[in-house]
Amino acid sequence: GKDSSKVDRSAAYMARKIAVDYLIGYDASEVYVYLAYAIGHPQPVQATAIVDGQEKVLNGEYDLSPNGIIKTLELQEPKFEKTAEWGHMGTGQKWG
């Protein structure tokens, strides 16, 4: 995999975390999270969650900068043996 400074990987983890948080927080049955980044912009150009069909703009609830994601999900720590063996989801990581 890519290192955590590559926002395509780390933002996918963060989108997963946000989706899990919203599933629990809104007692939702379905959540889609959209994060879109542009080169040279530290914050996403789009940050939206669709919760049971209702659009919610993510306004400052999470630090969605690459560095903020790395810090929130503790991506600098050497803990990826499980993800290498079993995949990136469902292995007890902070992103769900």
C-alpha positions as CSV (number, residue, x, y, z in Angstrom):
1,G,0.0,0.0,0.0
2,K,0.8,3.6,-0.1
3,D,2.2,5.6,2.8
4,S,-0.3,7.6,4.8
5,S,0.7,10.9,3.4
6,K,-1.1,9.9,0.1
7,V,-4.5,11.3,0.6
8,D,-6.2,8.8,-1.6
9,R,-5.4,6.0,0.9
10,S,-5.7,8.0,4.1
11,A,-9.0,9.7,3.1
12,A,-10.5,6.4,2.3
13,Y,-9.8,5.3,5.8
14,M,-11.2,8.6,7.1
15,A,-14.4,8.3,5.0
16,R,-14.9,4.8,6.5
17,K,-14.5,6.2,10.0
18,I,-17.0,9.0,9.4
19,A,-19.4,6.5,7.9
20,V,-19.2,4.3,10.9
21,D,-19.5,7.3,13.3
22,Y,-22.6,8.5,11.4
23,L,-24.2,5.0,11.3
24,I,-23.9,4.9,15.1
25,G,-24.6,8.6,15.8
26,Y,-27.7,8.9,13.6
27,D,-28.8,5.3,14.1
28,A,-28.8,5.1,10.3
29,S,-29.2,2.2,8.1
30,E,-27.0,3.6,5.2
31,V,-24.3,6.2,5.0
32,Y,-22.2,7.2,2.0
33,V,-19.2,9.6,2.6
34,Y,-17.7,11.6,-0.3
35,L,-14.3,13.3,0.2
36,A,-12.6,14.9,-2.8
37,Y,-9.2,16.5,-2.8
38,A,-7.3,18.7,-5.2
39,I,-3.5,19.1,-5.5
40,G,-2.3,22.0,-3.5
41,H,-5.4,22.2,-1.2
42,P,-5.0,20.8,2.3
43,Q,-8.7,20.6,2.9
44,P,-11.1,18.6,0.7
45,V,-13.0,20.4,-2.1
46,Q,-15.9,18.2,-1.2
47,A,-16.8,16.7,2.1
48,T,-20.3,15.3,2.2
49,A,-22.2,12.5,3.9
50,I,-25.5,11.0,2.7
51,V,-27.3,9.6,5.7
52,D,-30.4,7.5,4.9
53,G,-30.8,9.6,1.7
54,Q,-30.3,13.0,3.4
55,E,-27.2,15.1,2.4
56,K,-25.1,16.5,5.3
57,V,-22.1,18.7,4.6
58,L,-19.2,17.9,6.9
59,N,-18.4,21.3,8.4
60,G,-15.4,21.1,10.7
61,E,-16.5,18.0,12.6
62,Y,-13.3,16.3,11.6
63,D,-9.8,17.6,10.6
64,L,-9.8,16.4,7.0
65,S,-6.4,17.7,6.1
66,P,-3.9,14.9,5.3
67,N,-2.0,15.7,8.5
68,G,-5.2,15.8,10.5
69,I,-6.2,12.4,9.1
70,I,-2.8,10.9,9.9
71,K,-3.0,12.2,13.5
72,T,-6.6,11.2,14.1
73,L,-6.2,7.6,12.8
74,E,-2.6,7.2,14.1
75,L,-1.3,6.3,10.7
76,Q,2.3,6.8,11.6
77,E,2.4,3.9,14.0
78,P,3.6,0.6,12.7
79,K,0.4,-1.5,12.9
80,F,-0.4,-2.6,9.4
81,E,0.5,-6.3,9.7
82,K,-3.3,-7.2,10.1
83,T,-4.2,-5.1,7.1
84,A,-1.6,-6.7,4.9
85,E,-2.9,-10.1,5.9
86,W,-6.7,-9.6,6.1
87,G,-7.4,-6.3,4.3
88,H,-8.0,-2.7,5.4
89,M,-11.5,-3.1,6.9
90,G,-12.7,-5.1,9.9
91,T,-9.3,-5.5,11.5
92,G,-9.9,-3.4,14.6
93,Q,-8.2,-0.2,13.2
94,K,-9.5,3.3,14.2
95,W,-11.3,3.7,10.9
96,G,-13.7,0.8,11.7
